Amino acid sequence: MIIVGLTVACIGIAIMIYYPVHKNRNNRRTAMVPGTCVYIDDEWIPSDDPTDNYSVRYYTFVYNVWGRQYTIRVSGIPGDPQLGQQVTLAYNPNNPQDAGYFYNDKGKEKPILYVGIGVFIFGVILIIL
């Protein structure tokens, strides 16, 4: 039971660490710009078990900031943007190369922290039992 509790507590810690990283990303990428999907790539991730292979879909977007064109490659975008489709990108005004897909997740950061705390406490309870 101790090993299970330690594992659950570590997962809680990882979730709690994700919170400030996620919040920091949202705080520095405050400017919005339209980006156009110019390339879609499926990258296969091999596994030792041939039945367990999977792919990750990457999207390449171009966007313009202050007359200069930038390119980013991102994955994990909700929906499935098609070639030529425009999406909203968020970028850091101090460093326009620091950009990513704009997730409208204001107000969703705190529940992530609370879940992490709850999982951690549950793990500690498992260790004690």
N, C-alpha and C positions, 0 to 999 in steps of 0.2 A: 504494500500500500504506500510505502514511503516513496518508492520509485515513481509510481503514478502521481502522487502528490507533487513531487519535485518537477515532473514533466509538466503538469498542469500549471504550477506556479511559474515555471520558465515561460510558458506560453503567455501567461498574464503579463509578465515583465516585457516580453517582446511586443505585445499589444500596447502597453503603456509607453514604450520607447517609440513606437510608430506615431503616437499622437503628436509630440512636438515636431517630428520630422515633417509630418503631413501639414501641420499648422504653419510651419516655417515656409514650406513651399508655397502655400497659398498667400502668405504675407508678402513674399518678395515678388511674386508674379501678379502684379496688380493691374497691368495694362492689357487691354484686349485688342486683338487684331484678327481679321478673317484669314484663314489659311485654306489653300486649295490642295486637295488630295491628288498627287501626281504619280504615285506608285504604290502598289500593294504587293506584299511579299509574304508567302507562307514559309516559315523556317521549321523544318522537321527537327525535333529533339529526339535523338536516338536513346534507347534504353537497352540494358542487358537482356531484358525480356522483350522479344520481338512483338509480342501482343500489347506491349505497354508504351509504344511510341506515340507521340502526339506532336501537334504543330502549334506554333504561335504565329499569329497574323500581325505583321508590322505594316504601318502606314507611313508614307513619306509625304510631308506637307511642305509647301513653299508659302512664305509670307513676306510682306514688305514692311519695314519700319524705317522711317525717315529716308525713304528713297533707296534703301539698300535691301537686297533680297537675301533671305535666310532659308535654310532647309532644316527640318527636324524629322526624326524617325521615331515613332512611338508605337506602343502596343497597348492592348487592354482598353480599347475605346468602346463605349456602349454603342449599340447599333452596329451598322456595317457601312461606313462611308464608302461611296463608290468613286471611281476615278472622275476627277473634275468637280466633285462636290465640295462645297465650302463648309467649313466648321469654324467655330470660335476657338482661337488659341489664346492662352494667357502667357505673357512674357514679362520679364524683369526690365523695367524701363532703364535701369543702370547697365544692363547687359542683355541686349535683345536676343543674343544666342541662347540664353537661358529661358526656354519656352517649353510649353507642353499643352496638351489638350485641356480646355477649360471645363472643369467639373463644377457645376453649380452646387457645391456641397456646404455652403455656409450654414452653420448651426448643426452640422452633423459630426463635428470634431469632438465635442464633449461626450456624446454617447460612446464613441470609440474608447475614450479614456475610462469611462465608467465600466464598460465591459471588461477592459483590461484589469481594473482594480477588482472587479467581482471574480474574474477567473483566478487571479492571484490569491485572493482570500479563500476561495474554494480549494485551491491547491494546498494552502497552509493547513486548512481544516483536515484535508486528507492525510497530510503528514502527521498531524497530531493524533488522529485516530489510529 
